[in-house]
Amino acid sequence: MARAKNTARKSAGRLSEGSTRAARKTLAGASGNIEPGDPIPRGKARRYRPGTVALKEIRKYQKSTDLLIRKLPFARVVRDIATDYVASFSTDFGLRWQSTAILCLQEATEGAL
């Protein structure tokens, strides 16, 4: 069986002293026209593979113990549902809620979600 012939290639090793200086000058010249106050040019945004960010968010929220639903909107929904429920039984009703009761409901709800 015959061997494949390898061709000679130039080395990608160290550059000579003169070419390094020239390369630095061209890079400096390209960025030299940027003045203070100009916006910083950004490269491409980092793209993660599908599902990677979702898994990272899952880990983040499983580690944390803070509530994810805002307290006042949740309290409004709870009061509205309770008012509708009690209104179906009687006409004279006045519900008062302790803040700890609403907080317990919210923690149980978020735990179930």
Backbone atoms as SQL, in Angstrom:
CREATE TABLE atoms (id INTEGER PRIMARY KEY, chain TEXT, resi INTEGER, resn TEXT, atom TEXT, x REAL, y REAL, z REAL);
INSERT INTO atoms VALUES
  (1, 'A', 1, 'MET', 'N', 0.837, -1.162, 0.000),
  (2, 'A', 1, 'MET', 'CA', 0.000, 0.000, 0.000),
  (3, 'A', 1, 'MET', 'C', 0.893, 1.239, 0.000),
  (4, 'A', 2, 'ALA', 'N', 0.573, 2.195, -0.845),
  (5, 'A', 2, 'ALA', 'CA', 1.406, 3.382, -0.992),
  (6, 'A', 2, 'ALA', 'C', 1.070, 4.411, 0.080),
  (7, 'A', 3, 'ARG', 'N', 2.100, 5.145, 0.463),
  (8, 'A', 3, 'ARG', 'CA', 1.885, 6.193, 1.457),
  (9, 'A', 3, 'ARG', 'C', 1.501, 7.492, 0.773),
  (10, 'A', 4, 'ALA', 'N', 0.729, 8.305, 1.492),
  (11, 'A', 4, 'ALA', 'CA', 0.377, 9.623, 0.957),
  (12, 'A', 4, 'ALA', 'C', 1.560, 10.558, 1.155),
  (13, 'A', 5, 'LYS', 'N', 1.789, 11.405, 0.179),
  (14, 'A', 5, 'LYS', 'CA', 2.932, 12.302, 0.247),
  (15, 'A', 5, 'LYS', 'C', 2.568, 13.544, 1.065),
  (16, 'A', 6, 'ASN', 'N', 3.396, 13.889, 2.018),
  (17, 'A', 6, 'ASN', 'CA', 3.188, 15.095, 2.812),
  (18, 'A', 6, 'ASN', 'C', 3.907, 16.251, 2.148),
  (19, 'A', 7, 'THR', 'N', 3.231, 17.383, 2.053),
  (20, 'A', 7, 'THR', 'CA', 3.859, 18.555, 1.453),
  (21, 'A', 7, 'THR', 'C', 4.403, 19.448, 2.554),
  (22, 'A', 8, 'ALA', 'N', 5.442, 20.176, 2.233),
  (23, 'A', 8, 'ALA', 'CA', 6.063, 21.065, 3.210),
  (24, 'A', 8, 'ALA', 'C', 5.195, 22.302, 3.395),
  (25, 'A', 9, 'ARG', 'N', 5.098, 22.739, 4.637),
  (26, 'A', 9, 'ARG', 'CA', 4.323, 23.944, 4.938),
  (27, 'A', 9, 'ARG', 'C', 5.192, 24.901, 5.716),
  (28, 'A', 10, 'LYS', 'N', 4.821, 26.186, 5.636),
  (29, 'A', 10, 'LYS', 'CA', 5.549, 27.182, 6.414),
  (30, 'A', 10, 'LYS', 'C', 5.179, 27.044, 7.878),
  (31, 'A', 11, 'SER', 'N', 6.125, 27.291, 8.727),
  (32, 'A', 11, 'SER', 'CA', 5.896, 27.198, 10.161),
  (33, 'A', 11, 'SER', 'C', 5.081, 28.393, 10.631),
  (34, 'A', 12, 'ALA', 'N', 4.177, 28.146, 11.565),
  (35, 'A', 12, 'ALA', 'CA', 3.395, 29.232, 12.149),
  (36, 'A', 12, 'ALA', 'C', 4.009, 29.647, 13.474),
  (37, 'A', 13, 'GLY', 'N', 5.297, 29.465, 13.607),
  (38, 'A', 13, 'GLY', 'CA', 6.004, 29.767, 14.851),
  (39, 'A', 13, 'GLY', 'C', 6.196, 31.259, 15.049),
  (40, 'A', 14, 'ARG', 'N', 7.323, 31.625, 15.664),
  (41, 'A', 14, 'ARG', 'CA', 7.590, 33.026, 15.980),
  (42, 'A', 14, 'ARG', 'C', 7.838, 33.823, 14.714),
  (43, 'A', 15, 'LEU', 'N', 7.373, 35.050, 14.754),
  (44, 'A', 15, 'LEU', 'CA', 7.602, 35.956, 13.641),
  (45, 'A', 15, 'LEU', 'C', 8.917, 36.690, 13.867),
  (46, 'A', 16, 'SER', 'N', 9.474, 37.197, 12.812),
  (47, 'A', 16, 'SER', 'CA', 10.714, 37.948, 12.964),
  (48, 'A', 16, 'SER', 'C', 10.421, 39.269, 13.673),
  (49, 'A', 17, 'GLU', 'N', 11.451, 39.911, 14.183),
  (50, 'A', 17, 'GLU', 'CA', 11.301, 41.142, 14.958),
  (51, 'A', 17, 'GLU', 'C', 10.637, 42.248, 14.145),
  (52, 'A', 18, 'GLY', 'N', 10.993, 42.385, 12.899),
  (53, 'A', 18, 'GLY', 'CA', 10.444, 43.449, 12.057),
  (54, 'A', 18, 'GLY', 'C', 8.959, 43.257, 11.778),
  (55, 'A', 19, 'SER', 'N', 8.566, 42.028, 11.525),
  (56, 'A', 19, 'SER', 'CA', 7.159, 41.797, 11.209),
  (57, 'A', 19, 'SER', 'C', 6.273, 41.969, 12.444),
  (58, 'A', 20, 'THR', 'N', 6.796, 41.715, 13.626),
  (59, 'A', 20, 'THR', 'CA', 6.011, 41.890, 14.846),
  (60, 'A', 20, 'THR', 'C', 5.716, 43.363, 15.073),
  (61, 'A', 21, 'ARG', 'N', 6.711, 44.190, 14.848),
  (62, 'A', 21, 'ARG', 'CA', 6.507, 45.629, 15.026),
  (63, 'A', 21, 'ARG', 'C', 5.506, 46.149, 14.004),
  (64, 'A', 22, 'ALA', 'N', 5.595, 45.670, 12.794),
  (65, 'A', 22, 'ALA', 'CA', 4.667, 46.121, 11.759),
  (66, 'A', 22, 'ALA', 'C', 3.240, 45.701, 12.106),
  (67, 'A', 23, 'ALA', 'N', 3.098, 44.502, 12.637),
  (68, 'A', 23, 'ALA', 'CA', 1.768, 44.032, 13.013),
  (69, 'A', 23, 'ALA', 'C', 1.206, 44.883, 14.145),
  (70, 'A', 24, 'ARG', 'N', 2.055, 45.237, 15.113),
  (71, 'A', 24, 'ARG', 'CA', 1.593, 46.073, 16.219),
  (72, 'A', 24, 'ARG', 'C', 1.173, 47.444, 15.725),
  (73, 'A', 25, 'LYS', 'N', 1.935, 48.007, 14.782),
  (74, 'A', 25, 'LYS', 'CA', 1.605, 49.332, 14.266),
  (75, 'A', 25, 'LYS', 'C', 0.275, 49.319, 13.532),
  (76, 'A', 26, 'THR', 'N', 0.016, 48.273, 12.764),
  (77, 'A', 26, 'THR', 'CA', -1.247, 48.238, 12.032),
  (78, 'A', 26, 'THR', 'C', -2.417, 48.092, 12.997),
  (79, 'A', 27, 'LEU', 'N', -2.248, 47.308, 14.066),
  (80, 'A', 27, 'LEU', 'CA', -3.316, 47.184, 15.056),
  (81, 'A', 27, 'LEU', 'C', -3.533, 48.503, 15.781),
  (82, 'A', 28, 'ALA', 'N', -2.443, 49.178, 16.135),
  (83, 'A', 28, 'ALA', 'CA', -2.570, 50.450, 16.830),
  (84, 'A', 28, 'ALA', 'C', -3.182, 51.500, 15.913),
  (85, 'A', 29, 'GLY', 'N', -2.833, 51.467, 14.647),
  (86, 'A', 29, 'GLY', 'CA', -3.384, 52.431, 13.705),
  (87, 'A', 29, 'GLY', 'C', -4.870, 52.232, 13.493),
  (88, 'A', 30, 'ALA', 'N', -5.315, 50.979, 13.519),
  (89, 'A', 30, 'ALA', 'CA', -6.734, 50.700, 13.311),
  (90, 'A', 30, 'ALA', 'C', -7.561, 51.189, 14.489),
  (91, 'A', 31, 'SER', 'N', -7.022, 51.053, 15.703),
  (92, 'A', 31, 'SER', 'CA', -7.785, 51.480, 16.872),
  (93, 'A', 31, 'SER', 'C', -7.415, 52.897, 17.290),
  (94, 'A', 32, 'GLY', 'N', -6.490, 53.519, 16.610),
  (95, 'A', 32, 'GLY', 'CA', -6.035, 54.846, 16.985),
  (96, 'A', 32, 'GLY', 'C', -7.031, 55.947, 16.688),
  (97, 'A', 33, 'ASN', 'N', -7.990, 55.710, 15.797),
  (98, 'A', 33, 'ASN', 'CA', -8.944, 56.756, 15.455),
  (99, 'A', 33, 'ASN', 'C', -10.136, 56.789, 16.410),
  (100, 'A', 34, 'ILE', 'N', -10.122, 55.979, 17.455),
  (101, 'A', 34, 'ILE', 'CA', -11.185, 56.002, 18.456),
  (102, 'A', 34, 'ILE', 'C', -10.853, 57.092, 19.461),
  (103, 'A', 35, 'GLU', 'N', -11.824, 57.953, 19.720),
  (104, 'A', 35, 'GLU', 'CA', -11.621, 59.053, 20.646),
  (105, 'A', 35, 'GLU', 'C', -12.394, 58.798, 21.930),
  (106, 'A', 36, 'PRO', 'N', -12.028, 59.482, 22.994),
  (107, 'A', 36, 'PRO', 'CA', -12.786, 59.323, 24.243),
  (108, 'A', 36, 'PRO', 'C', -14.242, 59.748, 24.046),
  (109, 'A', 37, 'GLY', 'N', -15.136, 58.983, 24.603),
  (110, 'A', 37, 'GLY', 'CA', -16.561, 59.278, 24.462),
  (111, 'A', 37, 'GLY', 'C', -17.235, 58.474, 23.373),
  (112, 'A', 38, 'ASP', 'N', -16.450, 57.869, 22.482),
  (113, 'A', 38, 'ASP', 'CA', -17.037, 57.020, 21.444),
  (114, 'A', 38, 'ASP', 'C', -17.551, 55.736, 22.084),
  (115, 'A', 39, 'PRO', 'N', -18.641, 55.177, 21.554),
  (116, 'A', 39, 'PRO', 'CA', -19.121, 53.909, 22.113),
  (117, 'A', 39, 'PRO', 'C', -18.124, 52.790, 21.850),
  (118, 'A', 40, 'ILE', 'N', -18.051, 51.870, 22.784),
  (119, 'A', 40, 'ILE', 'CA', -17.119, 50.753, 22.664),
  (120, 'A', 40, 'ILE', 'C', -17.712, 49.737, 21.700),
  (121, 'A', 41, 'PRO', 'N', -16.983, 49.401, 20.633),
  (122, 'A', 41, 'PRO', 'CA', -17.528, 48.403, 19.704),
  (123, 'A', 41, 'PRO', 'C', -17.569, 47.035, 20.367),
  (124, 'A', 42, 'ARG', 'N', -18.697, 46.381, 20.264),
  (125, 'A', 42, 'ARG', 'CA', -18.858, 45.059, 20.872),
  (126, 'A', 42, 'ARG', 'C', -18.795, 43.997, 19.797),
  (127, 'A', 43, 'GLY', 'N', -18.255, 42.877, 20.190),
  (128, 'A', 43, 'GLY', 'CA', -18.195, 41.745, 19.280),
  (129, 'A', 43, 'GLY', 'C', -19.533, 41.032, 19.243),
  (130, 'A', 44, 'LYS', 'N', -19.534, 39.859, 18.680),
  (131, 'A', 44, 'LYS', 'CA', -20.757, 39.068, 18.629),
  (132, 'A', 44, 'LYS', 'C', -21.152, 38.635, 20.032),
  (133, 'A', 45, 'ALA', 'N', -22.450, 38.590, 20.281),
  (134, 'A', 45, 'ALA', 'CA', -22.936, 38.138, 21.579),
  (135, 'A', 45, 'ALA', 'C', -22.679, 36.640, 21.718),
  (136, 'A', 46, 'ARG', 'N', -22.441, 36.216, 22.949),
  (137, 'A', 46, 'ARG', 'CA', -22.171, 34.799, 23.211),
  (138, 'A', 46, 'ARG', 'C', -23.433, 33.996, 22.971),
  (139, 'A', 47, 'ARG', 'N', -23.341, 32.948, 22.147),
  (140, 'A', 47, 'ARG', 'CA', -24.480, 32.071, 21.873),
  (141, 'A', 47, 'ARG', 'C', -24.241, 30.735, 22.552),
  (142, 'A', 48, 'TYR', 'N', -25.138, 30.394, 23.477),
  (143, 'A', 48, 'TYR', 'CA', -25.057, 29.094, 24.126),
  (144, 'A', 48, 'TYR', 'C', -25.873, 28.086, 23.334),
  (145, 'A', 49, 'ARG', 'N', -25.558, 26.822, 23.512),
  (146, 'A', 49, 'ARG', 'CA', -26.310, 25.769, 22.838),
  (147, 'A', 49, 'ARG', 'C', -27.726, 25.727, 23.398),
  (148, 'A', 50, 'PRO', 'N', -28.689, 25.257, 22.608),
  (149, 'A', 50, 'PRO', 'CA', -30.073, 25.224, 23.086),
  (150, 'A', 50, 'PRO', 'C', -30.206, 24.394, 24.362),
  (151, 'A', 51, 'GLY', 'N', -30.858, 24.980, 25.347),
  (152, 'A', 51, 'GLY', 'CA', -31.089, 24.292, 26.609),
  (153, 'A', 51, 'GLY', 'C', -30.084, 24.619, 27.692),
  (154, 'A', 52, 'THR', 'N', -28.929, 25.161, 27.333),
  (155, 'A', 52, 'THR', 'CA', -27.897, 25.441, 28.326),
  (156, 'A', 52, 'THR', 'C', -28.329, 26.555, 29.267),
  (157, 'A', 53, 'VAL', 'N', -28.884, 27.616, 28.709),
  (158, 'A', 53, 'VAL', 'CA', -29.320, 28.742, 29.533),
  (159, 'A', 53, 'VAL', 'C', -30.493, 28.328, 30.413),
  (160, 'A', 54, 'ALA', 'N', -31.386, 27.507, 29.870),
  (161, 'A', 54, 'ALA', 'CA', -32.532, 27.040, 30.654),
  (162, 'A', 54, 'ALA', 'C', -32.064, 26.227, 31.856),
  (163, 'A', 55, 'LEU', 'N', -31.096, 25.347, 31.646),
  (164, 'A', 55, 'LEU', 'CA', -30.573, 24.552, 32.759),
  (165, 'A', 55, 'LEU', 'C', -29.872, 25.433, 33.792),
  (166, 'A', 56, 'LYS', 'N', -29.171, 26.464, 33.315),
  (167, 'A', 56, 'LYS', 'CA', -28.500, 27.384, 34.227),
  (168, 'A', 56, 'LYS', 'C', -29.524, 28.143, 35.079),
  (169, 'A', 57, 'GLU', 'N', -30.645, 28.570, 34.443),
  (170, 'A', 57, 'GLU', 'CA', -31.694, 29.266, 35.189),
  (171, 'A', 57, 'GLU', 'C', -32.366, 28.343, 36.198),
  (172, 'A', 58, 'ILE', 'N', -32.577, 27.085, 35.818),
  (173, 'A', 58, 'ILE', 'CA', -33.193, 26.122, 36.739),
  (174, 'A', 58, 'ILE', 'C', -32.320, 25.961, 37.974),
  (175, 'A', 59, 'ARG', 'N', -31.011, 25.809, 37.774),
  (176, 'A', 59, 'ARG', 'CA', -30.101, 25.666, 38.912),
  (177, 'A', 59, 'ARG', 'C', -30.119, 26.919, 39.791),
  (178, 'A', 60, 'LYS', 'N', -30.153, 28.081, 39.136),
  (179, 'A', 60, 'LYS', 'CA', -30.151, 29.353, 39.869),
  (180, 'A', 60, 'LYS', 'C', -31.384, 29.471, 40.756),
  (181, 'A', 61, 'TYR', 'N', -32.563, 29.185, 40.200),
  (182, 'A', 61, 'TYR', 'CA', -33.797, 29.352, 40.966),
  (183, 'A', 61, 'TYR', 'C', -33.996, 28.247, 41.992),
  (184, 'A', 62, 'GLN', 'N', -33.410, 27.077, 41.779),
  (185, 'A', 62, 'GLN', 'CA', -33.502, 26.023, 42.786),
  (186, 'A', 62, 'GLN', 'C', -32.608, 26.325, 43.988),
  (187, 'A', 63, 'LYS', 'N', -31.508, 27.024, 43.757),
  (188, 'A', 63, 'LYS', 'CA', -30.630, 27.401, 44.861),
  (189, 'A', 63, 'LYS', 'C', -31.240, 28.514, 45.709),
  (190, 'A', 64, 'SER', 'N', -31.963, 29.438, 45.066),
  (191, 'A', 64, 'SER', 'CA', -32.463, 30.606, 45.785),
  (192, 'A', 64, 'SER', 'C', -33.732, 30.275, 46.561),
  (193, 'A', 65, 'THR', 'N', -33.981, 31.067, 47.597),
  (194, 'A', 65, 'THR', 'CA', -35.191, 30.878, 48.397),
  (195, 'A', 65, 'THR', 'C', -36.120, 32.080, 48.304),
  (196, 'A', 66, 'ASP', 'N', -35.753, 33.081, 47.524),
  (197, 'A', 66, 'ASP', 'CA', -36.601, 34.265, 47.428),
  (198, 'A', 66, 'ASP', 'C', -37.843, 33.982, 46.581),
  (199, 'A', 67, 'LEU', 'N', -38.882, 34.786, 46.810),
  (200, 'A', 67, 'LEU', 'CA', -40.138, 34.609, 46.092),
  (201, 'A', 67, 'LEU', 'C', -40.010, 35.187, 44.688),
  (202, 'A', 68, 'LEU', 'N', -40.579, 34.509, 43.713),
  (203, 'A', 68, 'LEU', 'CA', -40.457, 34.931, 42.321),
  (204, 'A', 68, 'LEU', 'C', -41.659, 35.742, 41.861),
  (205, 'A', 69, 'ILE', 'N', -42.814, 35.543, 42.500),
  (206, 'A', 69, 'ILE', 'CA', -44.012, 36.319, 42.175),
  (207, 'A', 69, 'ILE', 'C', -44.026, 37.520, 43.111),
  (208, 'A', 70, 'ARG', 'N', -44.359, 38.689, 42.583),
  (209, 'A', 70, 'ARG', 'CA', -44.417, 39.896, 43.404),
  (210, 'A', 70, 'ARG', 'C', -45.532, 39.777, 44.435),
  (211, 'A', 71, 'LYS', 'N', -45.305, 40.373, 45.616),
  (212, 'A', 71, 'LYS', 'CA', -46.231, 40.178, 46.733),
  (213, 'A', 71, 'LYS', 'C', -47.578, 40.862, 46.522),
  (214, 'A', 72, 'LEU', 'N', -47.583, 42.121, 46.109),
  (215, 'A', 72, 'LEU', 'CA', -48.857, 42.843, 45.980),
  (216, 'A', 72, 'LEU', 'C', -49.763, 42.274, 44.895),
  (217, 'A', 73, 'PRO', 'N', -49.256, 41.992, 43.685),
  (218, 'A', 73, 'PRO', 'CA', -50.148, 41.378, 42.690),
  (219, 'A', 73, 'PRO', 'C', -50.698, 40.033, 43.149),
  (220, 'A', 74, 'PHE', 'N', -49.878, 39.242, 43.835),
  (221, 'A', 74, 'PHE', 'CA', -50.362, 37.954, 44.335),
  (222, 'A', 74, 'PHE', 'C', -51.448, 38.164, 45.382),
  (223, 'A', 75, 'ALA', 'N', -51.249, 39.126, 46.279),
  (224, 'A', 75, 'ALA', 'CA', -52.251, 39.408, 47.314),
  (225, 'A', 75, 'ALA', 'C', -53.562, 39.870, 46.685),
  (226, 'A', 76, 'ARG', 'N', -53.485, 40.670, 45.627),
  (227, 'A', 76, 'ARG', 'CA', -54.704, 41.120, 44.931),
  (228, 'A', 76, 'ARG', 'C', -55.475, 39.943, 44.359),
  (229, 'A', 77, 'VAL', 'N', -54.753, 39.016, 43.739),
  (230, 'A', 77, 'VAL', 'CA', -55.404, 37.841, 43.144),
  (231, 'A', 77, 'VAL', 'C', -56.053, 36.993, 44.228),
  (232, 'A', 78, 'VAL', 'N', -55.357, 36.783, 45.344),
  (233, 'A', 78, 'VAL', 'CA', -55.901, 35.973, 46.440),
  (234, 'A', 78, 'VAL', 'C', -57.159, 36.620, 47.001),
  (235, 'A', 79, 'ARG', 'N', -57.102, 37.927, 47.235),
  (236, 'A', 79, 'ARG', 'CA', -58.278, 38.623, 47.783),
  (237, 'A', 79, 'ARG', 'C', -59.452, 38.577, 46.815),
  (238, 'A', 80, 'ASP', 'N', -59.168, 38.731, 45.534),
  (239, 'A', 80, 'ASP', 'CA', -60.227, 38.705, 44.519),
  (240, 'A', 80, 'ASP', 'C', -60.897, 37.331, 44.469),
  (241, 'A', 81, 'ILE', 'N', -60.095, 36.274, 44.472),
  (242, 'A', 81, 'ILE', 'CA', -60.652, 34.915, 44.428),
  (243, 'A', 81, 'ILE', 'C', -61.461, 34.635, 45.694),
  (244, 'A', 82, 'ALA', 'N', -60.928, 35.043, 46.850),
  (245, 'A', 82, 'ALA', 'CA', -61.642, 34.802, 48.108),
  (246, 'A', 82, 'ALA', 'C', -62.951, 35.583, 48.153),
  (247, 'A', 83, 'THR', 'N', -62.944, 36.811, 47.646),
  (248, 'A', 83, 'THR', 'CA', -64.165, 37.618, 47.629),
  (249, 'A', 83, 'THR', 'C', -65.217, 36.978, 46.735),
  (250, 'A', 84, 'ASP', 'N', -64.818, 36.514, 45.563),
  (251, 'A', 84, 'ASP', 'CA', -65.764, 35.847, 44.658),
  (252, 'A', 84, 'ASP', 'C', -66.311, 34.570, 45.281),
  (253, 'A', 85, 'TYR', 'N', -65.473, 33.844, 45.991),
  (254, 'A', 85, 'TYR', 'CA', -65.887, 32.580, 46.596),
  (255, 'A', 85, 'TYR', 'C', -66.883, 32.823, 47.730),
  (256, 'A', 86, 'VAL', 'N', -66.600, 33.792, 48.591),
  (257, 'A', 86, 'VAL', 'CA', -67.473, 34.075, 49.730),
  (258, 'A', 86, 'VAL', 'C', -68.768, 34.742, 49.265),
  (259, 'A', 87, 'ALA', 'N', -68.709, 35.541, 48.205),
  (260, 'A', 87, 'ALA', 'CA', -69.901, 36.235, 47.707),
  (261, 'A', 87, 'ALA', 'C', -70.949, 35.253, 47.215),
  (262, 'A', 88, 'SER', 'N', -70.553, 34.074, 46.809),
  (263, 'A', 88, 'SER', 'CA', -71.529, 33.093, 46.339),
  (264, 'A', 88, 'SER', 'C', -72.336, 32.502, 47.495),
  (265, 'A', 89, 'PHE', 'N', -71.851, 32.607, 48.749),
  (266, 'A', 89, 'PHE', 'CA', -72.557, 32.053, 49.907),
  (267, 'A', 89, 'PHE', 'C', -73.418, 33.085, 50.620),
  (268, 'A', 90, 'SER', 'N', -72.910, 34.295, 50.792),
  (269, 'A', 90, 'SER', 'CA', -73.671, 35.290, 51.549),
  (270, 'A', 90, 'SER', 'C', -73.494, 36.666, 50.932),
  (271, 'A', 91, 'THR', 'N', -74.395, 37.564, 51.304),
  (272, 'A', 91, 'THR', 'CA', -74.341, 38.917, 50.754),
  (273, 'A', 91, 'THR', 'C', -73.530, 39.851, 51.640),
  (274, 'A', 92, 'ASP', 'N', -73.549, 39.634, 52.939),
  (275, 'A', 92, 'ASP', 'CA', -72.775, 40.504, 53.826),
  (276, 'A', 92, 'ASP', 'C', -71.455, 39.819, 54.184),
  (277, 'A', 93, 'PHE', 'N', -70.415, 40.315, 53.629),
  (278, 'A', 93, 'PHE', 'CA', -69.108, 39.711, 53.885),
  (279, 'A', 93, 'PHE', 'C', -68.061, 40.814, 53.988),
  (280, 'A', 94, 'GLY', 'N', -67.112, 40.589, 54.790),
  (281, 'A', 94, 'GLY', 'CA', -65.969, 41.476, 54.907),
  (282, 'A', 94, 'GLY', 'C', -64.782, 40.622, 55.308),
  (283, 'A', 95, 'LEU', 'N', -63.881, 40.430, 54.398),
  (284, 'A', 95, 'LEU', 'CA', -62.726, 39.573, 54.677),
  (285, 'A', 95, 'LEU', 'C', -61.523, 40.431, 55.040),
  (286, 'A', 96, 'ARG', 'N', -60.845, 40.011, 56.079),
  (287, 'A', 96, 'ARG', 'CA', -59.600, 40.665, 56.469),
  (288, 'A', 96, 'ARG', 'C', -58.509, 39.605, 56.459),
  (289, 'A', 97, 'TRP', 'N', -57.371, 39.979, 55.926),
  (290, 'A', 97, 'TRP', 'CA', -56.280, 39.027, 55.762),
  (291, 'A', 97, 'TRP', 'C', -55.088, 39.452, 56.597),
  (292, 'A', 98, 'GLN', 'N', -54.469, 38.485, 57.237),
  (293, 'A', 98, 'GLN', 'CA', -53.183, 38.744, 57.873),
  (294, 'A', 98, 'GLN', 'C', -52.108, 38.627, 56.798),
  (295, 'A', 99, 'SER', 'N', -51.086, 39.452, 56.925),
  (296, 'A', 99, 'SER', 'CA', -50.019, 39.423, 55.915),
  (297, 'A', 99, 'SER', 'C', -49.298, 38.076, 55.917),
  (298, 'A', 100, 'THR', 'N', -49.184, 37.464, 57.091),
  (299, 'A', 100, 'THR', 'CA', -48.507, 36.164, 57.160),
  (300, 'A', 100, 'THR', 'C', -49.319, 35.074, 56.462),
  (301, 'A', 101, 'ALA', 'N', -50.656, 35.212, 56.486),
  (302, 'A', 101, 'ALA', 'CA', -51.504, 34.219, 55.814),
  (303, 'A', 101, 'ALA', 'C', -51.301, 34.282, 54.304),
  (304, 'A', 102, 'ILE', 'N', -51.249, 35.498, 53.774),
  (305, 'A', 102, 'ILE', 'CA', -51.029, 35.650, 52.326),
  (306, 'A', 102, 'ILE', 'C', -49.626, 35.176, 51.964),
  (307, 'A', 103, 'LEU', 'N', -48.655, 35.462, 52.827),
  (308, 'A', 103, 'LEU', 'CA', -47.281, 35.019, 52.574),
  (309, 'A', 103, 'LEU', 'C', -47.188, 33.496, 52.573),
  (310, 'A', 104, 'CYS', 'N', -47.906, 32.846, 53.494),
  (311, 'A', 104, 'CYS', 'CA', -47.914, 31.371, 53.522),
  (312, 'A', 104, 'CYS', 'C', -48.539, 30.805, 52.258),
  (313, 'A', 105, 'LEU', 'N', -49.637, 31.424, 51.815),
  (314, 'A', 105, 'LEU', 'CA', -50.267, 30.981, 50.565),
  (315, 'A', 105, 'LEU', 'C', -49.312, 31.142, 49.388),
  (316, 'A', 106, 'GLN', 'N', -48.589, 32.257, 49.371),
  (317, 'A', 106, 'GLN', 'CA', -47.668, 32.500, 48.262),
  (318, 'A', 106, 'GLN', 'C', -46.523, 31.490, 48.269),
  (319, 'A', 107, 'GLU', 'N', -45.971, 31.202, 49.423),
  (320, 'A', 107, 'GLU', 'CA', -44.876, 30.229, 49.487),
  (321, 'A', 107, 'GLU', 'C', -45.348, 28.840, 49.080),
  (322, 'A', 108, 'ALA', 'N', -46.565, 28.479, 49.500),
  (323, 'A', 108, 'ALA', 'CA', -47.101, 27.172, 49.113),
  (324, 'A', 108, 'ALA', 'C', -47.356, 27.116, 47.614),
  (325, 'A', 109, 'THR', 'N', -47.852, 28.222, 47.051),
  (326, 'A', 109, 'THR', 'CA', -48.124, 28.272, 45.610),
  (327, 'A', 109, 'THR', 'C', -46.837, 28.148, 44.807),
  (328, 'A', 110, 'GLU', 'N', -45.824, 28.892, 45.209),
  (329, 'A', 110, 'GLU', 'CA', -44.558, 28.831, 44.467),
  (330, 'A', 110, 'GLU', 'C', -43.874, 27.485, 44.653),
  (331, 'A', 111, 'GLY', 'N', -44.072, 26.869, 45.802),
  (332, 'A', 111, 'GLY', 'CA', -43.520, 25.529, 46.008),
  (333, 'A', 111, 'GLY', 'C', -44.180, 24.509, 45.105),
  (334, 'A', 112, 'ALA', 'N', -45.480, 24.701, 44.855),
  (335, 'A', 112, 'ALA', 'CA', -46.204, 23.775, 43.981),
  (336, 'A', 112, 'ALA', 'C', -45.829, 23.987, 42.521),
  (337, 'A', 113, 'LEU', 'N', -45.477, 25.229, 42.183),
  (338, 'A', 113, 'LEU', 'CA', -45.095, 25.496, 40.792),
  (339, 'A', 113, 'LEU', 'C', -43.701, 24.968, 40.558);
